[in-house]
């Protein structure tokens, strides 16, 4: 059963108003903050929507906007790593859960490692995706130089109306994304924080070094990483998995730092996480008429129901138009309809929802 998102505020011990939210029911899974989120925008985005839907379908999913961005207060004095860990502790306390699974994505992995090392009795499972515990400035001289250039560009070009810089920055996160997805993520960057704070956050992230905490983590841990991730190299995921005793490691076939809904890597990610945490597949109360559709066919039907053309669906999913036509033909056969109009009516009459796709 799905429960709508509820957004709340807490005040940290240094006086920052921090926004957090929960959605769904079931065992609790808390996500540490990662690069530029917005509790409202993310729910409707073509980049993060499927992540939120997946976790809310299987868990009571708790997340928050980090200090300096999103719905949390922007103008704050302390953006240190220790404060990021303290903010996670504050959210856990506000959520009122004694034991929970903990999710760290990208920079959030370092925060989660620190939390799990400090509070082993609280964390039942630790899931780390695309993560790192040492920032670019403490890896290699080349990475330090490259990241330094990115930080400087952020400070100079973040707030400009022309999106050229932001596209350059955000396309690294989803190199296989559609123009719509890259545009959305670029706009999120602009809306979610200021150029000054973006530069400061990037600078602080580059200097993280939590490698010394890895061997102190006793929580069962699953580490997942995209093979060709250019934002956080695969080697950083392997470093985490080798440093945490008995951690499981899953290498995903993707170029994207943020896995997209149409990717086989996303399906593997979901299966690995639910299997690791011992959570069964979500109960689907949808009309059984749709049970025969594959995940890809369900996505195509959802887009078809929104009135998208074959060309638009192909672009959205990074498929050829011929492949889209084949999917639509299969949908017609399985649903027993003869046209796009009939398929749309069939789906709407039976309350087929986008979040089932």
C-alpha positions as CSV (number, residue, x, y, z in Angstrom):
1,X,0.0,0.0,0.0
2,X,1.3,3.4,-0.9
3,X,1.0,6.4,1.4
4,X,1.5,9.9,0.1
5,X,4.5,11.9,0.9
6,X,4.5,14.0,4.1
7,X,7.0,16.9,4.4
8,X,8.1,18.2,7.8
9,X,10.7,20.4,9.3
10,X,13.1,20.0,12.2
11,X,15.6,22.4,13.7
12,X,19.1,21.1,14.1
13,X,21.2,21.8,17.2
14,X,22.9,24.7,15.4
15,X,19.6,26.3,14.4
16,X,19.1,25.2,10.8
17,X,15.6,24.5,9.5
18,X,16.0,21.1,7.7
19,X,13.2,19.7,5.5
20,X,12.6,15.9,5.6
21,X,9.8,13.7,4.2
22,X,8.6,10.1,4.4
23,X,6.4,8.1,2.0
24,X,5.2,4.5,1.9
25,X,4.8,1.9,4.6
26,X,6.8,-1.1,5.7
27,X,10.3,-1.5,7.1
28,X,12.0,1.9,7.4
29,X,14.7,2.9,4.9
30,X,16.5,6.2,5.4
31,X,18.4,7.9,2.6
32,X,21.2,10.2,3.5
33,X,21.3,13.5,1.5
34,X,23.2,13.5,-1.8
35,X,23.9,16.1,-4.4
36,X,21.1,18.6,-5.0
37,X,17.7,17.3,-4.2
38,X,14.3,18.9,-3.7
39,X,11.6,17.0,-1.8
40,X,8.9,18.3,-4.1
41,X,10.6,18.6,-7.5
42,X,12.1,15.1,-7.4
43,X,8.8,13.4,-7.1
44,X,7.8,14.5,-10.6
45,X,11.2,14.4,-12.3
46,X,12.1,12.1,-15.2
47,X,15.4,11.5,-13.3
48,X,14.5,10.7,-9.7
49,X,10.8,9.8,-9.9
50,X,11.3,6.0,-10.4
51,X,13.7,5.9,-7.4
52,X,11.2,7.5,-5.1
53,X,8.4,5.3,-6.4
54,X,10.4,2.1,-6.0
55,X,11.5,2.8,-2.4
56,X,8.1,4.1,-1.3
57,X,6.5,0.9,-2.7
58,X,8.7,-1.3,-0.5
59,X,9.6,0.7,2.5
60,X,8.7,3.6,4.7
61,X,11.1,5.8,2.8
62,X,12.6,8.7,4.7
63,X,14.7,11.3,2.9
64,X,15.7,14.9,3.4
65,X,17.2,17.9,1.6
66,X,20.7,18.7,2.9
67,X,21.6,22.0,4.4
68,X,22.2,24.6,1.7
69,X,19.7,23.2,-0.9
70,X,16.2,22.3,-1.7
71,X,13.5,23.0,0.9
72,X,16.1,23.1,3.6
73,X,17.5,26.4,4.7
74,X,20.2,27.7,2.3
75,X,22.1,30.3,4.3
76,X,23.9,28.2,6.9
77,X,27.3,28.6,8.5
78,X,28.5,25.0,8.8
79,X,28.8,22.8,5.7
80,X,31.3,20.4,7.2
81,X,31.3,16.6,7.0
82,X,30.7,16.2,10.7
83,X,27.6,18.4,10.3
84,X,26.3,16.2,7.5
85,X,26.5,13.2,9.8
86,X,24.8,15.2,12.6
87,X,22.0,16.1,10.3
88,X,21.4,12.5,9.4
89,X,21.3,11.7,13.1
90,X,18.7,14.5,13.6
91,X,16.5,13.1,10.8
92,X,16.6,9.6,12.2
93,X,15.6,11.0,15.6
94,X,12.7,12.9,14.1
95,X,11.5,9.9,12.2
96,X,11.3,8.0,15.4
97,X,12.6,4.7,14.2
98,X,14.9,2.6,16.5
99,X,16.3,0.4,13.7
100,X,16.3,0.8,9.9
101,X,18.1,0.2,6.6
102,X,20.3,3.1,5.5
103,X,20.9,4.2,1.9
104,X,23.8,6.2,0.7
105,X,24.1,7.5,-2.9
106,X,27.2,9.3,-4.1
107,X,28.5,11.6,-1.4
108,X,25.8,10.1,0.9
109,X,27.8,6.9,1.1
110,X,30.5,8.6,3.3
111,X,27.9,10.0,5.6
112,X,26.3,6.6,5.9
113,X,29.6,4.9,6.6
114,X,30.3,7.4,9.4
115,X,26.8,6.9,10.8
116,X,26.9,3.1,10.7
117,X,30.4,3.1,12.3
118,X,29.1,5.3,15.1
119,X,25.6,3.6,15.6
120,X,26.0,-0.1,14.6
121,X,23.0,-1.0,16.7
122,X,20.6,1.2,14.7
123,X,21.4,0.1,11.2
124,X,20.0,-3.2,10.0
125,X,21.3,-3.0,6.4
126,X,23.6,-0.6,4.7
127,X,23.1,0.0,0.9
128,X,25.6,2.1,-0.9
129,X,25.2,3.1,-4.6
130,X,27.6,5.0,-6.8
131,X,29.3,6.0,-3.6
132,X,32.7,7.3,-2.4
133,X,34.4,7.8,0.9
134,X,37.3,9.9,-0.4
135,X,36.7,13.0,-2.5
136,X,38.4,13.9,-5.7
137,X,40.9,16.2,-4.1
138,X,42.4,13.3,-2.0
139,X,42.5,10.7,-4.8
140,X,45.0,11.5,-7.5
141,X,46.6,14.8,-8.6
142,X,44.8,14.6,-12.0
143,X,41.3,14.1,-10.4
144,X,42.1,17.0,-8.0
145,X,42.9,19.3,-10.9
146,X,39.8,18.3,-12.9
147,X,37.5,18.7,-9.9
148,X,39.0,22.0,-9.0
149,X,38.1,23.3,-12.5
150,X,34.5,22.1,-12.0
151,X,34.3,23.9,-8.7
152,X,35.5,27.1,-10.3
153,X,33.1,26.8,-13.2
154,X,30.2,26.2,-10.7
155,X,31.0,29.5,-8.9
156,X,31.3,31.4,-12.1
157,X,28.5,30.0,-14.2
158,X,25.9,28.3,-12.0
159,X,23.3,31.1,-11.8
160,X,23.4,32.2,-15.5
161,X,20.2,32.0,-17.5
162,X,22.0,30.3,-20.4
163,X,22.2,26.6,-19.4
164,X,25.4,25.8,-21.3
165,X,27.5,25.3,-18.1
166,X,24.9,23.5,-16.2
167,X,24.4,21.1,-19.2
168,X,28.1,20.4,-19.2
169,X,28.0,19.6,-15.5
170,X,24.8,17.7,-15.3
171,X,25.2,15.6,-18.5
172,X,28.1,13.8,-16.6
173,X,25.5,12.4,-14.3
174,X,23.2,10.9,-17.0
175,X,25.3,10.7,-20.2
176,X,22.7,8.3,-21.7
177,X,19.8,10.5,-20.6
178,X,17.4,12.2,-23.0
179,X,17.5,15.9,-23.7
180,X,14.4,16.3,-21.5
181,X,16.1,14.5,-18.6
182,X,19.3,16.5,-18.9
183,X,17.3,19.7,-19.1
184,X,15.3,18.8,-16.0
185,X,18.4,18.0,-14.0
186,X,20.0,21.2,-15.2
187,X,17.0,23.2,-14.0
188,X,17.0,21.4,-10.7
189,X,20.6,22.6,-10.1
190,X,19.6,26.2,-10.8
191,X,16.5,26.1,-8.6
192,X,17.9,24.2,-5.7
193,X,20.8,26.2,-4.6
194,X,22.9,29.3,-5.3
195,X,26.2,29.4,-7.2
196,X,28.1,30.3,-4.0
197,X,26.6,27.3,-2.1
198,X,27.0,24.9,-5.0
199,X,30.7,25.8,-5.2
200,X,31.1,25.4,-1.5
201,X,29.3,22.1,-1.4
202,X,31.5,20.8,-4.2
203,X,34.6,22.0,-2.5
204,X,33.7,20.3,0.8
205,X,32.8,17.1,-1.0
206,X,36.1,17.0,-2.8
207,X,38.0,16.9,0.6
208,X,36.0,14.1,2.3
209,X,38.1,11.2,3.5
210,X,36.3,8.6,5.5
211,X,38.4,5.6,4.5
212,X,39.6,5.1,8.0
213,X,36.0,4.3,9.1
214,X,35.4,1.5,6.7
215,X,36.8,-1.3,8.8
216,X,34.7,-0.1,11.7
217,X,31.4,-0.9,9.9
218,X,29.9,-4.1,11.2
219,X,26.5,-3.7,9.5
220,X,25.6,-6.1,6.6
221,X,26.5,-4.0,3.6
222,X,25.6,-4.0,-0.1
223,X,27.7,-1.9,-2.5
224,X,26.5,-1.2,-6.0
225,X,28.3,0.8,-8.7
226,X,27.8,1.5,-12.4
227,X,30.8,0.1,-14.4
228,X,31.3,3.2,-16.5
229,X,30.3,5.9,-14.0
230,X,32.3,9.1,-14.9
231,X,31.2,11.1,-11.8
232,X,32.4,8.5,-9.3
233,X,34.9,6.0,-10.8
234,X,34.2,2.3,-10.3
235,X,37.4,2.0,-8.3
236,X,35.8,4.1,-5.5
237,X,33.0,1.5,-5.1
238,X,35.5,-1.3,-5.1
239,X,37.5,0.6,-2.4
240,X,34.4,0.7,-0.2
241,X,33.5,-2.9,-0.7
242,X,37.0,-4.1,0.0
243,X,37.2,-2.0,3.2
244,X,34.0,-3.0,4.9
245,X,34.2,-6.5,6.3
246,X,32.1,-9.1,4.3
247,X,30.5,-6.4,2.1
248,X,28.7,-7.7,-1.0
249,X,29.6,-5.9,-4.3
250,X,27.4,-5.7,-7.4
251,X,28.8,-4.1,-10.6
252,X,26.0,-2.7,-12.8
253,X,26.2,-2.3,-16.6
254,X,25.6,1.4,-17.0
255,X,27.3,4.7,-17.9
256,X,24.9,6.7,-15.7
257,X,25.6,7.9,-12.2
258,X,21.9,8.2,-11.7
259,X,20.3,5.0,-13.1
260,X,17.4,5.7,-15.4
261,X,14.1,3.8,-15.4
262,X,14.5,2.1,-18.8
263,X,17.9,0.6,-18.0
264,X,18.4,-3.1,-17.3
265,X,20.8,-1.9,-14.7
266,X,17.9,-0.3,-12.8
267,X,16.0,-3.5,-12.7
268,X,19.0,-5.3,-11.4
269,X,19.6,-2.6,-8.8
270,X,16.0,-3.0,-7.5
271,X,16.2,-6.8,-7.4
272,X,19.5,-6.7,-5.5
273,X,18.3,-4.2,-2.9
274,X,15.0,-6.0,-2.2
275,X,16.8,-9.4,-2.0
276,X,19.5,-8.0,0.3
277,X,17.1,-6.3,2.7
278,X,14.7,-9.3,2.6
279,X,11.7,-7.3,1.4
280,X,9.2,-9.1,-0.8
281,X,7.9,-7.5,-4.0
282,X,5.3,-4.8,-3.4
283,X,1.7,-5.9,-3.4
284,X,0.2,-4.7,-6.7
285,X,-3.5,-3.9,-6.5
286,X,-3.6,-3.0,-10.2
287,X,-6.1,-4.6,-12.6
288,X,-4.8,-8.1,-13.5
289,X,-5.4,-7.3,-17.1
290,X,-2.0,-5.7,-17.1
291,X,-0.1,-8.6,-15.5
292,X,1.2,-10.0,-18.8
293,X,3.0,-6.8,-19.7
294,X,6.7,-6.7,-19.3
295,X,8.3,-3.8,-17.4
296,X,9.3,-2.1,-20.7
297,X,5.8,-2.6,-22.1
298,X,4.3,-1.0,-19.0
299,X,6.6,2.0,-19.4
300,X,5.6,2.3,-23.1
301,X,1.9,2.0,-22.2
302,X,2.3,4.8,-19.6
303,X,3.9,7.1,-22.2
304,X,1.4,6.1,-24.8
305,X,-1.4,7.1,-22.4
306,X,0.2,10.5,-22.0
307,X,-0.3,11.0,-25.8
308,X,3.3,10.7,-26.8
309,X,4.1,9.7,-30.4
310,X,6.3,6.7,-31.3
311,X,9.2,9.1,-32.0
312,X,8.8,10.9,-28.6
313,X,8.6,7.6,-26.8
314,X,11.7,6.4,-28.6
315,X,13.6,9.5,-27.7
316,X,12.5,9.3,-24.1
317,X,13.6,5.7,-23.7
318,X,16.6,5.8,-25.9
319,X,15.1,3.2,-28.3
320,X,14.6,3.0,-32.0
321,X,11.2,3.7,-33.4
322,X,11.0,0.2,-34.7
323,X,11.5,-1.2,-31.2
324,X,8.8,1.1,-29.9
325,X,6.4,-0.1,-32.7
326,X,7.2,-3.7,-31.7
327,X,6.4,-3.0,-28.0
328,X,3.2,-1.3,-28.9
329,X,2.2,-4.2,-31.1
330,X,2.8,-6.6,-28.2
331,X,0.8,-4.4,-25.9
332,X,-2.1,-4.4,-28.4
333,X,-2.0,-8.3,-28.5
334,X,-1.8,-8.7,-24.8
335,X,-4.6,-6.2,-24.0
336,X,-6.8,-7.3,-26.9
337,X,-7.0,-3.9,-28.4
338,X,-6.6,-2.8,-32.0
339,X,-5.4,0.8,-31.9
340,X,-3.7,3.5,-29.8
341,X,-7.0,5.1,-29.0
342,X,-8.4,1.8,-27.7
343,X,-5.2,1.1,-25.7
344,X,-5.4,4.5,-24.0
345,X,-9.1,4.1,-23.2
346,X,-8.4,0.6,-21.9
347,X,-5.7,1.8,-19.6
348,X,-7.7,4.8,-18.3
349,X,-10.9,2.9,-17.7
350,X,-8.9,0.4,-15.6
351,X,-7.0,3.1,-13.7
352,X,-3.6,2.1,-15.0
353,X,-1.2,4.5,-13.2
354,X,2.2,5.8,-14.2
355,X,3.7,4.5,-10.9
356,X,2.9,1.0,-12.1
357,X,5.2,1.5,-15.0
